[in-house]
Amino acid sequence: MGEHFAGRVLALGHPLVDHVRGSGLLRAIALTAPVSAIVADSARDAGFIVNPVAPDAIRIAPPLNLTIAEIDLFVDALPGLLDAAKESA
């Protein structure tokens, strides 16, 4: 499931996504700009919990009972969250 998540995020081709690191379901999305706090706030407003672990990285640490559909729901929302952060920065 972690590989599914990483692959989907990278396939977005979003300019704010540099790479995805981590193992299993514990992942971080490395960003190309220091907007992680803004992304985390937007994600929370959309019903997702992520952690801004560095100015340019957000951590994803979902529960172990996460489903593929829930991963896809987050990844489908991610471009909008990133775009909002880019506009706010």
Gaussian input, Z-matrix of N, CA and C with variables (Angstrom, degrees):
# hf/3-21g

backbone

0 1
 N
 C     1     B1
 C     2     B2     1     A1
 N     3     B3     2     A2     1     D1
 C     4     B4     3     A3     2     D2
 C     5     B5     4     A4     3     D3
 N     6     B6     5     A5     4     D4
 C     7     B7     6     A6     5     D5
 C     8     B8     7     A7     6     D6
 N     9     B9     8     A8     7     D7
 C    10    B10     9     A9     8     D8
 C    11    B11    10    A10     9     D9
 N    12    B12    11    A11    10    D10
 C    13    B13    12    A12    11    D11
 C    14    B14    13    A13    12    D12
 N    15    B15    14    A14    13    D13
 C    16    B16    15    A15    14    D14
 C    17    B17    16    A16    15    D15
 N    18    B18    17    A17    16    D16
 C    19    B19    18    A18    17    D17
 C    20    B20    19    A19    18    D18
 N    21    B21    20    A20    19    D19
 C    22    B22    21    A21    20    D20
 C    23    B23    22    A22    21    D21
 N    24    B24    23    A23    22    D22
 C    25    B25    24    A24    23    D23
 C    26    B26    25    A25    24    D24
 N    27    B27    26    A26    25    D25
 C    28    B28    27    A27    26    D26
 C    29    B29    28    A28    27    D27
 N    30    B30    29    A29    28    D28
 C    31    B31    30    A30    29    D29
 C    32    B32    31    A31    30    D30
 N    33    B33    32    A32    31    D31
 C    34    B34    33    A33    32    D32
 C    35    B35    34    A34    33    D33
 N    36    B36    35    A35    34    D34
 C    37    B37    36    A36    35    D35
 C    38    B38    37    A37    36    D36
 N    39    B39    38    A38    37    D37
 C    40    B40    39    A39    38    D38
 C    41    B41    40    A40    39    D39
 N    42    B42    41    A41    40    D40
 C    43    B43    42    A42    41    D41
 C    44    B44    43    A43    42    D42
 N    45    B45    44    A44    43    D43
 C    46    B46    45    A45    44    D44
 C    47    B47    46    A46    45    D45
 N    48    B48    47    A47    46    D46
 C    49    B49    48    A48    47    D47
 C    50    B50    49    A49    48    D48
 N    51    B51    50    A50    49    D49
 C    52    B52    51    A51    50    D50
 C    53    B53    52    A52    51    D51
 N    54    B54    53    A53    52    D52
 C    55    B55    54    A54    53    D53
 C    56    B56    55    A55    54    D54
 N    57    B57    56    A56    55    D55
 C    58    B58    57    A57    56    D56
 C    59    B59    58    A58    57    D57
 N    60    B60    59    A59    58    D58
 C    61    B61    60    A60    59    D59
 C    62    B62    61    A61    60    D60
 N    63    B63    62    A62    61    D61
 C    64    B64    63    A63    62    D62
 C    65    B65    64    A64    63    D63
 N    66    B66    65    A65    64    D64
 C    67    B67    66    A66    65    D65
 C    68    B68    67    A67    66    D66
 N    69    B69    68    A68    67    D67
 C    70    B70    69    A69    68    D68
 C    71    B71    70    A70    69    D69
 N    72    B72    71    A71    70    D70
 C    73    B73    72    A72    71    D71
 C    74    B74    73    A73    72    D72
 N    75    B75    74    A74    73    D73
 C    76    B76    75    A75    74    D74
 C    77    B77    76    A76    75    D75
 N    78    B78    77    A77    76    D76
 C    79    B79    78    A78    77    D77
 C    80    B80    79    A79    78    D78
 N    81    B81    80    A80    79    D79
 C    82    B82    81    A81    80    D80
 C    83    B83    82    A82    81    D81
 N    84    B84    83    A83    82    D82
 C    85    B85    84    A84    83    D83
 C    86    B86    85    A85    84    D84
 N    87    B87    86    A86    85    D85
 C    88    B88    87    A87    86    D86
 C    89    B89    88    A88    87    D87
 N    90    B90    89    A89    88    D88
 C    91    B91    90    A90    89    D89
 C    92    B92    91    A91    90    D90
 N    93    B93    92    A92    91    D91
 C    94    B94    93    A93    92    D92
 C    95    B95    94    A94    93    D93
 N    96    B96    95    A95    94    D94
 C    97    B97    96    A96    95    D95
 C    98    B98    97    A97    96    D96
 N    99    B99    98    A98    97    D97
 C   100   B100    99    A99    98    D98
 C   101   B101   100   A100    99    D99
 N   102   B102   101   A101   100   D100
 C   103   B103   102   A102   101   D101
 C   104   B104   103   A103   102   D102
 N   105   B105   104   A104   103   D103
 C   106   B106   105   A105   104   D104
 C   107   B107   106   A106   105   D105
 N   108   B108   107   A107   106   D106
 C   109   B109   108   A108   107   D107
 C   110   B110   109   A109   108   D108
 N   111   B111   110   A110   109   D109
 C   112   B112   111   A111   110   D110
 C   113   B113   112   A112   111   D111
 N   114   B114   113   A113   112   D112
 C   115   B115   114   A114   113   D113
 C   116   B116   115   A115   114   D114
 N   117   B117   116   A116   115   D115
 C   118   B118   117   A117   116   D116
 C   119   B119   118   A118   117   D117
 N   120   B120   119   A119   118   D118
 C   121   B121   120   A120   119   D119
 C   122   B122   121   A121   120   D120
 N   123   B123   122   A122   121   D121
 C   124   B124   123   A123   122   D122
 C   125   B125   124   A124   123   D123
 N   126   B126   125   A125   124   D124
 C   127   B127   126   A126   125   D125
 C   128   B128   127   A127   126   D126
 N   129   B129   128   A128   127   D127
 C   130   B130   129   A129   128   D128
 C   131   B131   130   A130   129   D129
 N   132   B132   131   A131   130   D130
 C   133   B133   132   A132   131   D131
 C   134   B134   133   A133   132   D132
 N   135   B135   134   A134   133   D133
 C   136   B136   135   A135   134   D134
 C   137   B137   136   A136   135   D135
 N   138   B138   137   A137   136   D136
 C   139   B139   138   A138   137   D137
 C   140   B140   139   A139   138   D138
 N   141   B141   140   A140   139   D139
 C   142   B142   141   A141   140   D140
 C   143   B143   142   A142   141   D141
 N   144   B144   143   A143   142   D142
 C   145   B145   144   A144   143   D143
 C   146   B146   145   A145   144   D144
 N   147   B147   146   A146   145   D145
 C   148   B148   147   A147   146   D146
 C   149   B149   148   A148   147   D147
 N   150   B150   149   A149   148   D148
 C   151   B151   150   A150   149   D149
 C   152   B152   151   A151   150   D150
 N   153   B153   152   A152   151   D151
 C   154   B154   153   A153   152   D152
 C   155   B155   154   A154   153   D153
 N   156   B156   155   A155   154   D154
 C   157   B157   156   A156   155   D155
 C   158   B158   157   A157   156   D156
 N   159   B159   158   A158   157   D157
 C   160   B160   159   A159   158   D158
 C   161   B161   160   A160   159   D159
 N   162   B162   161   A161   160   D160
 C   163   B163   162   A162   161   D161
 C   164   B164   163   A163   162   D162
 N   165   B165   164   A164   163   D163
 C   166   B166   165   A165   164   D164
 C   167   B167   166   A166   165   D165
 N   168   B168   167   A167   166   D166
 C   169   B169   168   A168   167   D167
 C   170   B170   169   A169   168   D168
 N   171   B171   170   A170   169   D169
 C   172   B172   171   A171   170   D170
 C   173   B173   172   A172   171   D171
 N   174   B174   173   A173   172   D172
 C   175   B175   174   A174   173   D173
 C   176   B176   175   A175   174   D174
 N   177   B177   176   A176   175   D175
 C   178   B178   177   A177   176   D176
 C   179   B179   178   A178   177   D177
 N   180   B180   179   A179   178   D178
 C   181   B181   180   A180   179   D179
 C   182   B182   181   A181   180   D180
 N   183   B183   182   A182   181   D181
 C   184   B184   183   A183   182   D182
 C   185   B185   184   A184   183   D183
 N   186   B186   185   A185   184   D184
 C   187   B187   186   A186   185   D185
 C   188   B188   187   A187   186   D186
 N   189   B189   188   A188   187   D187
 C   190   B190   189   A189   188   D188
 C   191   B191   190   A190   189   D189
 N   192   B192   191   A191   190   D190
 C   193   B193   192   A192   191   D191
 C   194   B194   193   A193   192   D192
 N   195   B195   194   A194   193   D193
 C   196   B196   195   A195   194   D194
 C   197   B197   196   A196   195   D195
 N   198   B198   197   A197   196   D196
 C   199   B199   198   A198   197   D197
 C   200   B200   199   A199   198   D198
 N   201   B201   200   A200   199   D199
 C   202   B202   201   A201   200   D200
 C   203   B203   202   A202   201   D201
 N   204   B204   203   A203   202   D202
 C   205   B205   204   A204   203   D203
 C   206   B206   205   A205   204   D204
 N   207   B207   206   A206   205   D205
 C   208   B208   207   A207   206   D206
 C   209   B209   208   A208   207   D207
 N   210   B210   209   A209   208   D208
 C   211   B211   210   A210   209   D209
 C   212   B212   211   A211   210   D210
 N   213   B213   212   A212   211   D211
 C   214   B214   213   A213   212   D212
 C   215   B215   214   A214   213   D213
 N   216   B216   215   A215   214   D214
 C   217   B217   216   A216   215   D215
 C   218   B218   217   A217   216   D216
 N   219   B219   218   A218   217   D217
 C   220   B220   219   A219   218   D218
 C   221   B221   220   A220   219   D219
 N   222   B222   221   A221   220   D220
 C   223   B223   222   A222   221   D221
 C   224   B224   223   A223   222   D222
 N   225   B225   224   A224   223   D223
 C   226   B226   225   A225   224   D224
 C   227   B227   226   A226   225   D225
 N   228   B228   227   A227   226   D226
 C   229   B229   228   A228   227   D227
 C   230   B230   229   A229   228   D228
 N   231   B231   230   A230   229   D229
 C   232   B232   231   A231   230   D230
 C   233   B233   232   A232   231   D231
 N   234   B234   233   A233   232   D232
 C   235   B235   234   A234   233   D233
 C   236   B236   235   A235   234   D234
 N   237   B237   236   A236   235   D235
 C   238   B238   237   A237   236   D236
 C   239   B239   238   A238   237   D237
 N   240   B240   239   A239   238   D238
 C   241   B241   240   A240   239   D239
 C   242   B242   241   A241   240   D240
 N   243   B243   242   A242   241   D241
 C   244   B244   243   A243   242   D242
 C   245   B245   244   A244   243   D243
 N   246   B246   245   A245   244   D244
 C   247   B247   246   A246   245   D245
 C   248   B248   247   A247   246   D246
 N   249   B249   248   A248   247   D247
 C   250   B250   249   A249   248   D248
 C   251   B251   250   A250   249   D249
 N   252   B252   251   A251   250   D250
 C   253   B253   252   A252   251   D251
 C   254   B254   253   A253   252   D252
 N   255   B255   254   A254   253   D253
 C   256   B256   255   A255   254   D254
 C   257   B257   256   A256   255   D255
 N   258   B258   257   A257   256   D256
 C   259   B259   258   A258   257   D257
 C   260   B260   259   A259   258   D258
 N   261   B261   260   A260   259   D259
 C   262   B262   261   A261   260   D260
 C   263   B263   262   A262   261   D261
 N   264   B264   263   A263   262   D262
 C   265   B265   264   A264   263   D263
 C   266   B266   265   A265   264   D264

   B1=1.4493
   B2=1.5211
   B3=1.3242
   B4=1.4526
   B5=1.5146
   B6=1.3317
   B7=1.4669
   B8=1.5261
   B9=1.3152
   B10=1.4699
   B11=1.5295
   B12=1.3236
   B13=1.4625
   B14=1.5256
   B15=1.3324
   B16=1.4668
   B17=1.5236
   B18=1.3147
   B19=1.4597
   B20=1.5128
   B21=1.3141
   B22=1.4669
   B23=1.5262
   B24=1.3397
   B25=1.4687
   B26=1.5273
   B27=1.3219
   B28=1.4617
   B29=1.5255
   B30=1.3262
   B31=1.4642
   B32=1.5268
   B33=1.3306
   B34=1.4650
   B35=1.5236
   B36=1.3306
   B37=1.4559
   B38=1.5231
   B39=1.3160
   B40=1.4684
   B41=1.5256
   B42=1.3287
   B43=1.4660
   B44=1.5278
   B45=1.3174
   B46=1.4686
   B47=1.5296
   B48=1.3311
   B49=1.4668
   B50=1.5230
   B51=1.3290
   B52=1.4641
   B53=1.5234
   B54=1.3259
   B55=1.4638
   B56=1.5229
   B57=1.3232
   B58=1.4645
   B59=1.5154
   B60=1.3212
   B61=1.4614
   B62=1.5262
   B63=1.3133
   B64=1.4512
   B65=1.5086
   B66=1.3193
   B67=1.4563
   B68=1.5210
   B69=1.3135
   B70=1.4550
   B71=1.5123
   B72=1.3160
   B73=1.4574
   B74=1.5263
   B75=1.3236
   B76=1.4641
   B77=1.5254
   B78=1.3201
   B79=1.4596
   B80=1.5190
   B81=1.3199
   B82=1.4612
   B83=1.5158
   B84=1.3093
   B85=1.4560
   B86=1.5204
   B87=1.3352
   B88=1.4614
   B89=1.5275
   B90=1.3054
   B91=1.4566
   B92=1.5228
   B93=1.3144
   B94=1.4615
   B95=1.5237
   B96=1.3237
   B97=1.4674
   B98=1.5300
   B99=1.3214
   B100=1.4730
   B101=1.5333
   B102=1.3358
   B103=1.4677
   B104=1.5299
   B105=1.3240
   B106=1.4689
   B107=1.5289
   B108=1.3169
   B109=1.4684
   B110=1.5260
   B111=1.3193
   B112=1.4648
   B113=1.5266
   B114=1.3378
   B115=1.4686
   B116=1.5261
   B117=1.3230
   B118=1.4674
   B119=1.5263
   B120=1.3243
   B121=1.4687
   B122=1.5275
   B123=1.3304
   B124=1.4672
   B125=1.5211
   B126=1.3297
   B127=1.4658
   B128=1.5265
   B129=1.3212
   B130=1.4693
   B131=1.5292
   B132=1.3255
   B133=1.4633
   B134=1.5297
   B135=1.3370
   B136=1.4665
   B137=1.5256
   B138=1.3391
   B139=1.4564
   B140=1.5127
   B141=1.3330
   B142=1.4631
   B143=1.5236
   B144=1.3179
   B145=1.4609
   B146=1.5210
   B147=1.3231
   B148=1.4602
   B149=1.5241
   B150=1.3152
   B151=1.4633
   B152=1.5208
   B153=1.3302
   B154=1.4622
   B155=1.5344
   B156=1.3236
   B157=1.4680
   B158=1.5229
   B159=1.3063
   B160=1.4651
   B161=1.5244
   B162=1.3111
   B163=1.4658
   B164=1.5303
   B165=1.3394
   B166=1.4626
   B167=1.5308
   B168=1.3282
   B169=1.4675
   B170=1.5246
   B171=1.3300
   B172=1.4627
   B173=1.5233
   B174=1.3197
   B175=1.4651
   B176=1.5201
   B177=1.3299
   B178=1.4552
   B179=1.5210
   B180=1.3113
   B181=1.4707
   B182=1.5277
   B183=1.3241
   B184=1.4642
   B185=1.5260
   B186=1.3155
   B187=1.4656
   B188=1.5315
   B189=1.3082
   B190=1.4621
   B191=1.5214
   B192=1.3169
   B193=1.4617
   B194=1.5314
   B195=1.3122
   B196=1.4560
   B197=1.5269
   B198=1.3277
   B199=1.4603
   B200=1.5273
   B201=1.3234
   B202=1.4638
   B203=1.5309
   B204=1.3141
   B205=1.4677
   B206=1.5266
   B207=1.3282
   B208=1.4693
   B209=1.5256
   B210=1.3229
   B211=1.4680
   B212=1.5208
   B213=1.3256
   B214=1.4590
   B215=1.5263
   B216=1.3149
   B217=1.4620
   B218=1.5293
   B219=1.3370
   B220=1.4607
   B221=1.5250
   B222=1.3282
   B223=1.4659
   B224=1.5292
   B225=1.3188
   B226=1.4650
   B227=1.5277
   B228=1.3268
   B229=1.4670
   B230=1.5270
   B231=1.3172
   B232=1.4680
   B233=1.5301
   B234=1.3311
   B235=1.4724
   B236=1.5286
   B237=1.3115
   B238=1.4650
   B239=1.5131
   B240=1.3388
   B241=1.4655
   B242=1.5242
   B243=1.3205
   B244=1.4634
   B245=1.5258
   B246=1.3233
   B247=1.4681
   B248=1.5256
   B249=1.3240
   B250=1.4663
   B251=1.5223
   B252=1.3288
   B253=1.4664
   B254=1.5206
   B255=1.3217
   B256=1.4619
   B257=1.5269
   B258=1.3241
   B259=1.4653
   B260=1.5274
   B261=1.3350
   B262=1.4694
   B263=1.5158
   B264=1.3258
   B265=1.4774
   B266=1.5107
   A1=111.52
   A2=116.63
   A3=119.46
   A4=112.17
   A5=116.16
   A6=119.76
   A7=110.66
   A8=116.81
   A9=120.67
   A10=109.24
   A11=116.21
   A12=121.07
   A13=110.76
   A14=116.58
   A15=120.60
   A16=110.97
   A17=116.51
   A18=120.11
   A19=112.72
   A20=116.38
   A21=120.09
   A22=111.22
   A23=116.82
   A24=119.78
   A25=110.11
   A26=117.08
   A27=120.08
   A28=111.79
   A29=116.82
   A30=120.75
   A31=112.27
   A32=117.15
   A33=119.77
   A34=110.94
   A35=116.19
   A36=119.99
   A37=113.00
   A38=116.80
   A39=120.28
   A40=109.84
   A41=117.83
   A42=120.09
   A43=114.73
   A44=119.22
   A45=120.43
   A46=113.03
   A47=118.17
   A48=121.06
   A49=109.07
   A50=115.95
   A51=120.81
   A52=110.24
   A53=116.61
   A54=121.17
   A55=109.11
   A56=114.75
   A57=121.64
   A58=106.84
   A59=116.51
   A60=120.10
   A61=109.40
   A62=115.51
   A63=120.32
   A64=111.49
   A65=114.66
   A66=121.09
   A67=109.13
   A68=116.09
   A69=119.76
   A70=110.33
   A71=116.31
   A72=120.38
   A73=113.33
   A74=118.13
   A75=121.21
   A76=107.99
   A77=116.24
   A78=122.15
   A79=110.60
   A80=114.45
   A81=120.90
   A82=107.89
   A83=115.12
   A84=120.91
   A85=106.39
   A86=116.05
   A87=121.13
   A88=107.98
   A89=115.40
   A90=121.85
   A91=110.79
   A92=116.62
   A93=121.32
   A94=112.55
   A95=117.08
   A96=122.19
   A97=108.23
   A98=117.26
   A99=120.85
   A100=112.66
   A101=115.89
   A102=120.97
   A103=112.70
   A104=117.64
   A105=119.51
   A106=112.90
   A107=118.36
   A108=120.11
   A109=110.81
   A110=116.71
   A111=120.79
   A112=110.05
   A113=116.60
   A114=120.51
   A115=109.76
   A116=116.87
   A117=120.61
   A118=111.06
   A119=117.39
   A120=120.52
   A121=111.22
   A122=116.28
   A123=120.31
   A124=111.03
   A125=116.19
   A126=120.70
   A127=110.26
   A128=116.30
   A129=120.06
   A130=110.60
   A131=116.53
   A132=120.30
   A133=111.69
   A134=116.39
   A135=121.66
   A136=112.38
   A137=117.24
   A138=120.58
   A139=115.75
   A140=117.20
   A141=122.09
   A142=109.51
   A143=116.59
   A144=120.84
   A145=108.63
   A146=115.98
   A147=123.11
   A148=107.07
   A149=116.11
   A150=120.65
   A151=110.05
   A152=118.11
   A153=120.43
   A154=109.55
   A155=117.23
   A156=121.05
   A157=113.13
   A158=117.52
   A159=124.25
   A160=105.63
   A161=117.84
   A162=118.22
   A163=113.42
   A164=115.45
   A165=119.61
   A166=113.10
   A167=117.93
   A168=120.60
   A169=110.90
   A170=114.78
   A171=120.26
   A172=108.46
   A173=115.45
   A174=121.04
   A175=109.14
   A176=114.06
   A177=122.23
   A178=106.19
   A179=117.66
   A180=122.32
   A181=108.30
   A182=116.68
   A183=120.00
   A184=112.51
   A185=116.65
   A186=119.88
   A187=110.11
   A188=116.13
   A189=120.52
   A190=113.20
   A191=118.38
   A192=120.20
   A193=112.41
   A194=117.08
   A195=123.24
   A196=110.09
   A197=116.34
   A198=120.59
   A199=110.36
   A200=115.99
   A201=120.92
   A202=109.69
   A203=117.36
   A204=120.83
   A205=111.21
   A206=117.22
   A207=120.42
   A208=111.21
   A209=117.04
   A210=120.30
   A211=109.07
   A212=116.17
   A213=120.62
   A214=111.71
   A215=117.53
   A216=121.42
   A217=110.58
   A218=116.78
   A219=120.64
   A220=111.03
   A221=116.74
   A222=119.61
   A223=110.71
   A224=117.64
   A225=119.98
   A226=111.63
   A227=117.29
   A228=121.30
   A229=112.36
   A230=117.38
   A231=121.63
   A232=114.32
   A233=121.11
   A234=118.37
   A235=113.20
   A236=117.35
   A237=120.17
   A238=112.26
   A239=116.47
   A240=120.61
   A241=110.37
   A242=116.17
   A243=120.57
   A244=111.19
   A245=116.60
   A246=119.79
   A247=111.15
   A248=116.82
   A249=120.49
   A250=110.79
   A251=116.65
   A252=120.58
   A253=110.77
   A254=116.17
   A255=120.20
   A256=110.65
   A257=116.54
   A258=120.88
   A259=112.04
   A260=116.84
   A261=121.24
   A262=112.99
   A263=116.59
   A264=120.52
   A265=112.06
   D1=-34.25
   D2=177.18
   D3=-63.46
   D4=-38.84
   D5=178.17
   D6=-68.12
   D7=-36.15
   D8=176.06
   D9=-60.68
   D10=-46.17
   D11=179.13
   D12=-59.39
   D13=-52.69
   D14=-177.33
   D15=-60.50
   D16=-43.89
   D17=-179.98
   D18=-62.39
   D19=-42.33
   D20=179.26
   D21=-65.46
   D22=-42.24
   D23=-179.83
   D24=-63.06
   D25=-46.58
   D26=-179.39
   D27=-65.77
   D28=-34.84
   D29=-179.87
   D30=-65.52
   D31=-19.41
   D32=177.18
   D33=-61.19
   D34=-33.31
   D35=-177.81
   D36=63.71
   D37=28.43
   D38=-178.04
   D39=-73.70
   D40=136.85
   D41=-177.95
   D42=-63.71
   D43=-19.13
   D44=177.72
   D45=-86.11
   D46=-9.73
   D47=179.81
   D48=-94.38
   D49=117.68
   D50=176.77
   D51=-88.24
   D52=-55.36
   D53=177.81
   D54=-163.14
   D55=171.08
   D56=176.47
   D57=-118.35
   D58=131.82
   D59=178.90
   D60=-126.78
   D61=164.89
   D62=178.38
   D63=122.47
   D64=-171.26
   D65=-176.38
   D66=-143.07
   D67=146.23
   D68=-179.90
   D69=58.08
   D70=-135.23
   D71=179.82
   D72=-88.38
   D73=-9.85
   D74=178.00
   D75=-87.46
   D76=104.27
   D77=-173.73
   D78=-131.55
   D79=158.79
   D80=171.87
   D81=-130.10
   D82=139.66
   D83=173.79
   D84=-100.66
   D85=114.59
   D86=177.17
   D87=-82.59
   D88=129.62
   D89=-176.04
   D90=-103.25
   D91=159.42
   D92=-179.85
   D93=-90.67
   D94=0.37
   D95=179.14
   D96=-145.15
   D97=155.09
   D98=-178.25
   D99=-80.30
   D100=68.10
   D101=-176.30
   D102=-121.11
   D103=19.32
   D104=-173.65
   D105=-62.11
   D106=-36.77
   D107=179.95
   D108=-64.76
   D109=-38.67
   D110=178.58
   D111=-67.56
   D112=-42.21
   D113=178.04
   D114=-61.75
   D115=-43.52
   D116=-179.39
   D117=-62.43
   D118=-41.20
   D119=178.04
   D120=-64.33
   D121=-44.32
   D122=178.98
   D123=-64.50
   D124=-39.70
   D125=179.07
   D126=-63.15
   D127=-44.62
   D128=179.18
   D129=-60.62
   D130=-42.87
   D131=178.59
   D132=-62.17
   D133=-28.06
   D134=179.42
   D135=-89.93
   D136=-0.77
   D137=177.26
   D138=97.10
   D139=12.75
   D140=179.27
   D141=-113.49
   D142=144.89
   D143=177.29
   D144=-111.07
   D145=117.07
   D146=173.23
   D147=-130.94
   D148=160.52
   D149=-178.56
   D150=-115.48
   D151=128.76
   D152=174.07
   D153=-80.31
   D154=89.09
   D155=-173.05
   D156=-79.99
   D157=-15.09
   D158=175.47
   D159=-153.73
   D160=162.50
   D161=179.63
   D162=-56.60
   D163=-26.44
   D164=-177.76
   D165=-119.89
   D166=30.65
   D167=178.63
   D168=-153.47
   D169=139.23
   D170=173.36
   D171=-117.94
   D172=140.57
   D173=-179.77
   D174=-100.85
   D175=138.93
   D176=175.70
   D177=-113.93
   D178=118.40
   D179=-179.83
   D180=-134.13
   D181=75.29
   D182=-174.92
   D183=-76.69
   D184=166.91
   D185=175.76
   D186=-67.75
   D187=157.51
   D188=-177.23
   D189=-68.21
   D190=-17.59
   D191=179.30
   D192=-93.44
   D193=21.16
   D194=177.80
   D195=-61.60
   D196=143.21
   D197=177.71
   D198=-107.75
   D199=162.39
   D200=175.55
   D201=-58.91
   D202=-39.93
   D203=179.49
   D204=-60.56
   D205=-37.25
   D206=178.70
   D207=-71.42
   D208=-36.79
   D209=174.02
   D210=-60.10
   D211=-48.59
   D212=-178.37
   D213=-62.73
   D214=-36.53
   D215=177.31
   D216=-60.05
   D217=-45.62
   D218=178.80
   D219=-65.65
   D220=-48.09
   D221=-177.16
   D222=-64.23
   D223=-35.88
   D224=176.71
   D225=-64.50
   D226=-31.26
   D227=178.99
   D228=-83.19
   D229=-20.14
   D230=-172.32
   D231=-57.84
   D232=-44.31
   D233=179.56
   D234=-56.49
   D235=-40.19
   D236=178.01
   D237=-65.39
   D238=-38.60
   D239=177.99
   D240=-64.93
   D241=-42.29
   D242=-179.84
   D243=-68.99
   D244=-41.04
   D245=178.52
   D246=-62.20
   D247=-40.72
   D248=178.46
   D249=-62.84
   D250=-38.71
   D251=178.83
   D252=-67.02
   D253=-41.06
   D254=-179.60
   D255=-63.51
   D256=-39.60
   D257=179.80
   D258=-70.48
   D259=-31.55
   D260=-178.34
   D261=-81.17
   D262=-21.65
   D263=-175.24
   D264=-73.77

